[in-house]
Amino acid sequence: MGGAPMSDNSKMHELVALRTALGFTQSRMAHEIELNLRDYQSFEWGENEIPDLYLRAIERIAMLYAVRHKNPMLVPPALRAEAVQFARMVEASV
């Protein structure tokens, strides 16, 4: 997502919001991003800062699930806006 860097607290909240929107357990999300459960929990619980790489991977997972389930609300709002802009660019170039 673009814009200013996120604070640790906002990253933690985004992480939980993404996971719950997808209907995933902590265990399932840890598996999806190839982490052990305890390491994933340390991100959600604010014990360790989640690297942006993992947030981007989770956003990508959300995008894939949104397409599969035909539910754009599974994608974070800022990412939805970027996806719409991208789709318009693709349409314009065709």
Secondary structure as the mmCIF struct_conf table of DSSP 4:
data_model
#
loop_
_struct_conf.conf_type_id
_struct_conf.id
_struct_conf.beg_label_comp_id
_struct_conf.beg_label_asym_id
_struct_conf.beg_label_seq_id
_struct_conf.end_label_comp_id
_struct_conf.end_label_asym_id
_struct_conf.end_label_seq_id
BEND BEND1 GLY A 3 ALA A 4
HELX_LH_PP_P HELX_LH_PP_P1 PRO A 5 SER A 7
HELX_RH_AL_P HELX_RH_AL_P1 ASP A 8 LEU A 22
TURN_TY1_P TURN_TY1_P1 GLY A 23 GLY A 23
HELX_RH_AL_P HELX_RH_AL_P2 GLN A 26 GLU A 32
TURN_TY1_P TURN_TY1_P2 ILE A 33 GLU A 34
HELX_RH_AL_P HELX_RH_AL_P3 LEU A 37 GLU A 44
TURN_TY1_P TURN_TY1_P3 TRP A 45 GLY A 46
BEND BEND2 GLU A 47 ASN A 48
HELX_LH_PP_P HELX_LH_PP_P2 GLU A 49 PRO A 51
HELX_RH_AL_P HELX_RH_AL_P4 ASP A 52 ARG A 68
TURN_TY1_P TURN_TY1_P4 HIS A 69 LYS A 70
HELX_RH_3T_P HELX_RH_3T_P1 PRO A 72 LEU A 74
BEND BEND3 VAL A 75 VAL A 75
HELX_RH_AL_P HELX_RH_AL_P5 PRO A 77 SER A 93
#
